[in-house]
Amino acid sequence: MKRRLQIARALLHQPRILFLDEPTVGLDPQTRRRLWEIIRDLNRQGMTILLTTHYMDEVEFLCDAFGSTQPGRIGIMDGGKLISLGTLQQLRSIHGEGLVMKQLDVTNAAGDRARQWEYLFFPSLEAANNYLNQQTNKTGMMVRPSNLEDIFVELTGRQLN
């Protein structure tokens, strides 16, 4: 309820620019999605919205071109620095729209075996499928479209191991 009240207060004076810092943290899924709809509607009405979030699915939903004249821009920051800026489609075009995920068995410094994923980006989903089809051993490999989270991890060089 506090989060809802904060957002309502921010909208009372009908600002031209709305700054939202992690607006959906702690919200239940229904309220979170409703807030997404409100944010998109405000943007369609001409309000500029600067939003920070760690939820890449939220960014993908809010920044696509659905129902608006142009898609929103996405800025990816790392260590307090802007490292990439563009629409979702521009970022996918630059970094790759197709992804091959390959499961690797690795041994860490303590000698323990662990599994990690290697992500190989391709310009298109078709190119990723062609790569996979050329492999003699496809065990532990799969193809899927890339998403913003993949691009973020690729740009920042960080993975959860």
N, C-alpha and C positions, 0 to 999 in steps of 0.2 A: 504494500500500500504506500510506503514511503517513496518508492521508485515512481509509482504512478503520480503521486502528488508533485514530485520534483519536475516531472515532464509537463504536467498541467501548468505549473507555475511558469515554466520556461516559455510556454506558448501564450500566456495571457496577454502580453503586449504585442502579439503578432509580429515577431521579429522577421527581418529579411534574411538573416543568417541565424541558423540554430546550431549551437555546439552541443554535441552529446558525447559524453565520455562513458563508454561501457553501459549503455542504457538498459540492456537486457540481462545483466548479471543478477542472478537470484530470482528471476521470474520463472513461473511455471510455463510449460510449452504453449498452452493456449494464449496466455497473456503475451508471451514473447512474440508469437505470430501476429497477434492483433496489433501490437506495437509496430511491427514491421509494416503492416498495411497502412497504419496511420502515417508513418515516416514517408512511405512511398507516395501517399496521397498528398502530403504537404509539399513534397518535392515536385509532383505534377502540377501543383498550384503555383509553382514558381519560387518556393522557398529554397534557398541554398542550405544544405545540411552538411556539416563537418562532423563525422562520427568516428570515434575510435573504438575498436573492438579486437578481441582475440579470436572471435568466432568467424572462421572463413566462410561457412555456409551462410551466415548473416550477410557478409559482404557480397557474396555471389547473388543472393536474392535481392538485396537493395540496389545493387549497381548495374543490373542488367537493363536492357532497353525496353522491357515489357511495359507497354502503356505510356511510354514517354517518348519525346522526340529524339533524345540522345541518351546513351548509357552514362552512368556515373563513372567518375574517375576513381581509381584505386591507387593509393600511395602505400608502398611497403617500406616500413622503417625498421632499421636494425641498429642497435646501440645509439639511438637518438638521432640517426641520420636517415634521410630519405634515400633509399637505394633503387627504387623503381617507381614509375608513375605511368598510368595508362588505364584504358578501359579493360574489362575482363578479356574481351576478344583480342585486344592488342597484346596483353600479357601472354595469353595463350599462343598467339601467333609468333611472338618472339621466342618463347621458351619451349613451345611444342604443344600440340593438341592431342597427340597420342602418347601413351605411356606403356612401357613394358616393365612390369615388376618382376624381379627375379629374387627368389629366396636363396640366401647364402648360408652355409654352415661355417661359422668362424670359431676360432679358439682365442679366448681373451688371454691377458697377461698371466692370470692365475691358472691357465691350462684348462679352464672350463669351456665346453662347447656351447655355443649359442647360435640362434638364428637371427639374421638381419635381412633387410630388404634392400636391394639395389634398384634404383629408379633410372630408367633410360628413356629420355624424352625423344620424340620424333615429331616432324612437322605436321603429320596428320595421323589419324587413327589407322588409315590404310597402310601407311609406311610402317607403323608399329606392328600391324598384323603381318605384313610382308617379312619383317625381320624375324618375328616369331616362327613363321612358316619355314624359314630357312634354317632354323636350328635343328640339329639332329636329336638333341635331348631337351625336351620342353618341360621336364620335371621341375616343379616349383616356379613356373613362369606363367604370367597372365598378362593380357592386354586390356586396357581400359582408357577412357578419355581422361586427360589430365584435369585437375581442378586447381583452384586457387591455393589450397593448402599445400599441394605438391610444389607449386611454383614458389611459395613462401619458403618452404624447407630448402628447396634448391638454391634460392637466392641468399638465404641466411647461413646456409651450410650447417644447420643444426638438425639433428634427428633424435628421436627418443630411442635409446638402446636399452 
